[in-house]
Amino acid sequence: MIIFILIYIIYIRMKRYNTQLTSRKRKCAKIINKKENSQHIILPSNGDLYFSILPQELLQLTMLFFPITKILKILTTLHKIPPFSRLINNKNFWKVLWIRDVSSFIPLSDLYDGSYLDFFNNLFFKELSKLTNIDGKIAYLVIRGYDILLYPLLQSNQHYNNAMEFATSAGHIKIVQTLLTKYPKTDYNKIMSEAAMSGHIEIVKLMLENGVNNYNRALTSAAYGGHIEIVKLMLEQGGNKYGKTMELAAIYGHIEIVKLMLEKGAQNYEETLLEAAINDYIEIVKLMLEKISYNPERLLVCYNEIISEVADDRHIEIVKLMLEKSTDIHKKYPNLHKDSINIYNDILIDACYSYQIETVQLMLENGANYEKAIKAAKKVGNLNMIKLIKSYMKK
């Protein structure tokens, strides 16, 4: 029925324009000579001439007034009509519709090599139709930069907040700027922090222009995300949580930020050492070991705490390093060795139960009690581990 109505409208309009055919031919001649109007398709017949003069009129109306499911049916049928078929295959025509209907700043060519119609049919429609709740649709549209489709969906404060968070994480500054004008009650400090963590420095600068002054929050977020330029920017603004920043940078191995914080005077070496060890960043571990200068007893407690936290085969190099440091203290202060042996015994038994054979070997080499270990190995039935432990029993 819809197709019939559209074709009837086309027929009526074509009759109306036939009376002005001569003047339209003149306009067509002008269009041919202008490259900027190359998106208008010049067709030879009188009937096709209408579409060369107003190529987008009817299809734009369908885009405005019909849902996607109807549009797909309409376009599929119209594709069979020669003038529309030529129009639908015109790339410049689809570029105009893309900018008007989907995104004002994400080019179609950056997302999909096919036509706009293929995009609707194969990608956009199929993916978006799976999402039943409004929050899911907002996330889908924002992350992909489909701002034109997004804005009509934003009907509440929560919608605006969600859209702002997704736009910030994705780095779509144009959407962020538009949302700021539409919804000025946004938590700017939160947005700057999220932009800092994601590394979108232009959005960070935009928030600074809007008066945001929680520099430490953005500083620590940038450190966690490993974005040293934003870290430096927040330091210039007055951020001064050097210790926390260094600790968070260590979690993901951002050694340059760790070094920068040391230059600024950060001194929470032990906390940073622990984070680096847990996450297996041995270079930061070594850097922190150079900085720590406790008395031997406290130093050994620190080392043993690290060994207890990371003692498994995944962190074997760090465990070896900490055991070497502990051994140096044991040689100078033999009375402290007993406390370490008790910790090694516990680690050995846990390693037996969890099949950490390299860790078992390290603990045995450093004096752990093999008698309890052999019982644990027999319980789990690990023959290789039993054989390893028995080799130490003979020594």
C-alpha positions as CSV (number, residue, x, y, z in Angstrom):
1,M,0.0,0.0,0.0
2,I,2.8,2.4,0.9
3,I,4.7,1.7,-2.3
4,F,1.5,2.3,-4.3
5,I,1.0,5.7,-2.7
6,L,4.6,6.7,-3.3
7,I,4.5,5.7,-6.9
8,Y,1.1,7.5,-7.3
9,I,2.7,10.7,-5.9
10,I,5.6,10.3,-8.3
11,Y,3.2,10.0,-11.2
12,I,1.2,13.1,-10.2
13,R,4.3,15.2,-9.7
14,M,5.9,14.0,-13.0
15,K,2.7,15.1,-14.8
16,R,2.9,18.5,-13.2
17,Y,6.6,18.9,-14.1
18,N,6.1,17.8,-17.7
19,T,4.6,21.2,-18.6
20,Q,7.9,22.8,-17.5
21,L,10.2,20.3,-19.2
22,T,12.1,22.8,-21.4
23,S,13.2,24.9,-18.5
24,R,14.2,21.9,-16.5
25,K,16.4,20.7,-19.3
26,R,18.3,24.0,-19.1
27,K,18.8,23.5,-15.4
28,C,20.1,20.0,-16.1
29,A,22.7,21.4,-18.5
30,K,23.9,23.8,-15.7
31,I,24.1,20.9,-13.3
32,I,26.3,18.9,-15.6
33,N,28.9,21.7,-15.8
34,K,29.2,22.0,-12.0
35,K,31.3,19.4,-10.1
36,E,29.9,20.4,-6.8
37,N,26.5,19.2,-8.0
38,S,27.8,15.9,-9.3
39,Q,25.6,14.0,-6.8
40,H,22.6,14.9,-9.0
41,I,22.2,12.1,-11.6
42,I,21.4,13.2,-15.1
43,L,19.1,10.7,-16.8
44,P,18.2,10.8,-20.5
45,S,14.4,10.2,-20.6
46,N,11.6,12.8,-19.8
47,G,10.4,10.6,-17.0
48,D,13.9,10.3,-15.5
49,L,14.4,14.1,-15.7
50,Y,12.3,14.7,-12.7
51,F,14.7,12.7,-10.5
52,S,17.7,14.6,-11.9
53,I,16.1,17.9,-10.7
54,L,14.9,16.9,-7.3
55,P,16.9,13.7,-6.6
56,Q,16.3,13.5,-2.8
57,E,12.8,14.8,-2.3
58,L,10.9,11.6,-1.9
59,L,13.6,9.5,-0.4
60,Q,14.2,12.2,2.3
61,L,10.5,12.1,3.1
62,T,10.7,8.3,3.6
63,M,13.7,8.7,5.9
64,L,11.8,11.3,8.0
65,F,8.4,9.7,8.3
66,F,8.9,5.9,8.2
67,P,10.6,3.5,10.7
68,I,13.7,1.6,9.6
69,T,11.8,-1.6,8.8
70,K,9.4,0.2,6.4
71,I,12.3,2.1,4.9
72,L,14.1,-1.1,4.0
73,K,10.9,-2.5,2.3
74,I,10.4,0.8,0.5
75,L,13.9,1.0,-0.8
76,T,14.0,-2.6,-1.9
77,T,10.9,-2.0,-4.0
78,L,12.0,1.4,-5.3
79,H,15.3,-0.2,-6.4
80,K,13.4,-1.9,-9.1
81,I,12.4,1.4,-10.7
82,P,15.2,2.6,-13.0
83,P,15.4,6.2,-11.9
84,F,15.4,5.3,-8.2
85,S,17.8,2.4,-8.8
86,R,20.4,4.8,-10.3
87,L,19.8,7.2,-7.4
88,I,20.2,4.6,-4.8
89,N,23.5,3.5,-6.3
90,N,24.8,7.1,-6.2
91,K,27.5,7.3,-3.4
92,N,27.3,11.1,-3.1
93,F,23.6,10.9,-2.5
94,W,24.1,8.5,0.4
95,K,26.8,10.7,1.9
96,V,24.2,13.5,2.1
97,L,21.7,11.3,3.8
98,W,24.4,9.9,6.2
99,I,25.4,13.3,7.4
100,R,21.7,14.3,7.8
101,D,20.3,11.1,9.3
102,V,23.1,9.3,11.2
103,S,26.3,11.2,12.1
104,S,27.4,14.8,11.6
105,F,31.1,13.9,12.1
106,I,31.8,10.2,11.6
107,P,32.2,9.5,7.8
108,L,30.4,6.6,6.4
109,S,33.6,5.4,4.7
110,D,35.3,5.1,8.1
111,L,32.8,2.5,9.2
112,Y,31.6,0.5,6.2
113,D,32.8,0.1,2.6
114,G,29.3,-0.6,1.2
115,S,26.4,1.7,0.6
116,Y,24.2,3.4,3.1
117,L,21.4,1.0,2.2
118,D,23.7,-2.0,2.9
119,F,24.7,-0.4,6.2
120,F,21.1,-0.1,7.3
121,N,20.2,-3.5,6.2
122,N,23.2,-5.6,7.3
123,L,24.8,-3.7,10.2
124,F,22.9,-0.9,11.8
125,F,19.4,-2.4,11.8
126,K,20.4,-5.9,12.8
127,E,22.5,-4.8,15.7
128,L,20.3,-2.1,17.0
129,S,17.2,-4.2,16.7
130,K,18.7,-6.6,19.2
131,L,18.7,-3.9,21.9
132,T,15.4,-3.7,23.7
133,N,16.1,-1.1,26.4
134,I,16.8,2.6,25.9
135,D,20.1,2.6,27.8
136,G,21.5,-0.1,25.5
137,K,20.5,1.9,22.4
138,I,22.0,5.1,23.8
139,A,25.3,3.3,24.4
140,Y,25.3,1.7,20.9
141,L,24.7,5.1,19.2
142,V,27.1,7.2,21.3
143,I,30.0,4.8,21.1
144,R,29.7,4.7,17.3
145,G,29.3,8.5,17.0
146,Y,25.8,8.4,15.6
147,D,24.8,11.7,17.1
148,I,21.9,12.6,14.8
149,L,20.1,9.3,15.7
150,L,21.0,9.7,19.4
151,Y,19.6,13.1,20.4
152,P,15.9,12.2,20.0
153,L,16.3,9.3,22.4
154,L,17.5,11.5,25.3
155,Q,14.4,12.1,27.4
156,S,15.7,12.3,31.0
157,N,18.6,13.4,33.1
158,Q,19.8,9.8,33.4
159,H,19.8,9.5,29.6
160,Y,21.9,12.6,29.3
161,N,24.3,11.4,32.0
162,N,24.7,8.0,30.4
163,A,25.2,9.6,26.9
164,M,27.8,11.9,28.4
165,E,29.8,9.1,30.0
166,F,29.8,7.0,26.9
167,A,30.8,9.9,24.7
168,T,33.6,10.8,27.0
169,S,35.0,7.3,27.1
170,A,34.8,7.0,23.3
171,G,36.4,10.4,22.9
172,H,33.6,12.0,20.8
173,I,34.2,15.6,21.7
174,K,31.4,16.9,19.4
175,I,28.8,14.9,21.2
176,V,30.2,16.0,24.6
177,Q,30.1,19.7,23.5
178,T,26.5,19.3,22.3
179,L,25.4,17.6,25.5
180,L,27.0,20.3,27.6
181,T,24.7,22.9,25.9
182,K,21.6,20.6,26.2
183,Y,22.3,19.4,29.8
184,P,24.5,21.8,31.7
185,K,23.9,20.1,35.1
186,T,26.5,17.4,34.2
187,D,29.1,16.5,36.8
188,Y,32.1,18.2,35.0
189,N,34.7,16.7,37.4
190,K,33.5,13.2,36.7
191,I,33.6,13.8,33.0
192,M,37.2,15.2,33.2
193,S,38.2,12.2,35.3
194,E,36.8,9.7,32.8
195,A,38.3,11.6,29.8
196,A,41.7,11.5,31.6
197,M,41.5,7.8,32.2
198,S,40.6,7.2,28.6
199,G,43.3,9.5,27.3
200,H,41.1,12.1,25.6
201,I,43.1,15.2,26.3
202,E,40.9,17.5,24.2
203,I,37.9,16.7,26.3
204,V,40.0,17.2,29.5
205,K,40.9,20.7,28.1
206,L,37.3,21.4,27.4
207,M,36.4,20.6,31.0
208,L,39.1,22.9,32.2
209,E,37.7,25.7,30.0
210,N,34.4,25.1,31.8
211,G,35.9,25.6,35.2
212,V,36.6,22.1,36.4
213,N,39.2,22.2,39.2
214,N,39.4,18.7,40.7
215,Y,42.9,18.2,39.3
216,N,43.9,15.4,41.6
217,R,41.0,13.2,40.6
218,A,41.9,13.6,36.9
219,L,45.6,13.2,37.8
220,T,45.1,9.8,39.4
221,S,42.8,8.7,36.6
222,A,45.3,9.6,34.0
223,A,48.0,7.8,35.8
224,Y,45.8,4.7,36.1
225,G,45.2,4.9,32.3
226,G,48.9,5.6,31.5
227,H,48.4,8.9,29.8
228,I,51.5,10.9,30.8
229,E,50.6,14.1,28.8
230,I,47.4,14.4,30.8
231,V,49.3,13.7,34.0
232,K,51.7,16.6,33.2
233,L,48.7,18.8,32.3
234,M,47.1,18.1,35.7
235,L,50.4,18.7,37.5
236,E,50.6,22.1,35.7
237,Q,47.1,22.9,37.0
238,G,48.0,22.1,40.6
239,G,47.5,18.4,41.0
240,N,49.7,17.1,43.9
241,K,48.7,13.6,44.9
242,Y,52.1,12.2,43.9
243,G,52.0,9.1,46.1
244,K,48.6,7.9,45.0
245,T,49.4,8.7,41.4
246,M,52.6,6.6,41.5
247,E,50.8,3.7,43.1
248,L,48.0,3.7,40.5
249,A,50.5,4.0,37.7
250,A,52.3,0.9,39.0
251,I,49.2,-1.2,38.7
252,Y,49.4,-1.2,34.9
253,G,53.2,-0.8,34.6
254,H,53.3,2.8,33.6
255,I,57.0,3.2,34.6
256,E,57.5,6.7,33.1
257,I,54.7,8.1,35.2
258,V,56.2,6.3,38.3
259,K,59.5,8.0,37.6
260,L,57.8,11.3,37.1
261,M,56.2,11.0,40.5
262,L,59.5,10.1,42.1
263,E,60.9,13.3,40.7
264,K,58.0,15.2,42.3
265,G,58.8,13.6,45.7
266,A,56.5,10.6,46.0
267,Q,57.7,8.3,48.8
268,N,55.1,5.5,49.1
269,Y,57.6,3.0,47.9
270,E,56.2,0.0,49.7
271,E,52.7,0.3,48.4
272,T,54.0,0.9,44.9
273,L,56.3,-2.1,45.2
274,L,53.4,-4.3,46.2
275,E,51.2,-3.2,43.3
276,A,54.0,-3.6,40.8
277,A,54.8,-7.1,42.2
278,I,51.2,-8.3,42.2
279,N,50.8,-7.2,38.6
280,D,54.2,-8.6,37.5
281,Y,56.0,-5.4,36.5
282,I,59.5,-6.3,37.6
283,E,61.2,-3.1,36.4
284,I,59.1,-1.0,38.7
285,V,59.7,-3.6,41.5
286,K,63.5,-3.1,41.0
287,L,63.0,0.7,40.9
288,M,61.2,0.6,44.3
289,L,63.7,-1.7,45.9
290,E,66.4,0.9,45.1
291,K,64.4,3.5,47.0
292,I,63.4,1.5,50.1
293,S,65.7,2.1,53.0
294,Y,64.2,0.5,56.1
295,N,66.0,-1.2,59.0
296,P,66.7,-5.0,58.2
297,E,63.8,-6.4,60.3
298,R,61.2,-4.2,58.7
299,L,62.8,-4.7,55.3
300,L,62.5,-8.5,55.7
301,V,58.8,-8.1,56.7
302,C,58.3,-6.1,53.5
303,Y,60.0,-8.7,51.3
304,N,58.1,-11.6,52.9
305,E,54.8,-9.8,52.4
306,I,55.6,-9.5,48.7
307,I,56.6,-13.2,48.5
308,S,53.4,-14.3,50.2
309,E,51.3,-12.1,47.9
310,V,52.8,-13.2,44.6
311,A,54.1,-16.7,45.3
312,D,53.0,-18.7,42.2
313,D,54.6,-19.7,38.9
314,R,53.2,-16.7,37.1
315,H,55.3,-14.4,39.2
316,I,58.3,-16.6,39.5
317,E,60.9,-14.0,38.5
318,I,59.7,-11.6,41.1
319,V,59.6,-14.3,43.7
320,K,63.2,-15.2,42.9
321,L,64.2,-11.5,43.2
322,M,62.6,-11.1,46.6
323,L,64.1,-14.3,47.8
324,E,67.5,-13.1,46.8
325,K,67.0,-9.9,48.8
326,S,65.7,-11.9,51.8
327,T,68.8,-14.2,51.6
328,D,71.1,-11.2,51.8
329,I,69.5,-10.2,55.1
330,H,69.5,-13.8,56.4
331,K,73.2,-13.9,55.9
332,K,73.8,-10.8,57.9
333,Y,71.1,-11.4,60.5
334,P,70.6,-15.2,61.0
335,N,68.2,-14.7,63.8
336,L,65.6,-13.4,61.3
337,H,65.7,-16.5,59.2
338,K,63.2,-18.4,61.3
339,D,60.4,-16.0,60.6
340,S,61.0,-16.3,56.9
341,I,61.1,-20.2,57.0
342,N,57.6,-20.2,58.6
343,I,56.3,-18.2,55.7
344,Y,58.0,-20.4,53.1
345,N,56.5,-23.5,54.7
346,D,53.0,-22.0,54.3
347,I,53.7,-21.0,50.7
348,L,55.2,-24.5,49.9
349,I,52.0,-26.3,51.0
350,D,49.7,-23.9,49.1
351,A,51.9,-24.4,46.0
352,C,51.7,-28.2,46.3
353,Y,47.9,-28.0,46.4
354,S,47.7,-25.6,43.5
355,Y,50.3,-27.5,41.3
356,Q,52.8,-24.6,41.3
357,I,55.9,-26.8,40.7
358,E,58.4,-24.0,40.2
359,T,57.3,-22.3,43.3
360,V,57.6,-25.6,45.2
361,Q,61.2,-25.9,44.0
362,L,62.0,-22.3,45.0
363,M,60.7,-22.8,48.5
364,L,62.5,-26.1,49.0
365,E,65.7,-24.5,47.8
366,N,65.3,-21.7,50.4
367,G,64.8,-24.1,53.4
368,A,61.1,-24.9,53.5
369,N,60.1,-28.1,55.3
370,Y,59.6,-30.9,52.8
371,E,57.8,-33.3,55.2
372,K,54.5,-31.3,55.1
373,A,55.0,-30.7,51.4
374,I,55.2,-34.5,50.6
375,K,51.9,-35.0,52.4
376,A,50.2,-32.3,50.4
377,A,51.7,-33.6,47.1
378,K,50.5,-37.1,47.8
379,K,47.0,-35.8,48.6
380,V,46.7,-34.2,45.1
381,G,48.5,-37.2,43.5
382,N,51.0,-35.1,41.5
383,L,53.8,-37.6,40.7
384,N,56.2,-35.1,39.3
385,M,55.9,-32.9,42.4
386,I,56.3,-36.0,44.7
387,K,59.5,-36.9,42.8
388,L,60.8,-33.3,43.1
389,I,60.2,-33.2,46.9
390,K,61.8,-36.6,47.4
391,S,64.9,-35.4,45.6
392,Y,65.3,-32.7,48.3
393,M,64.6,-35.2,51.1
394,K,67.8,-37.1,50.0
395,K,70.0,-34.0,50.3
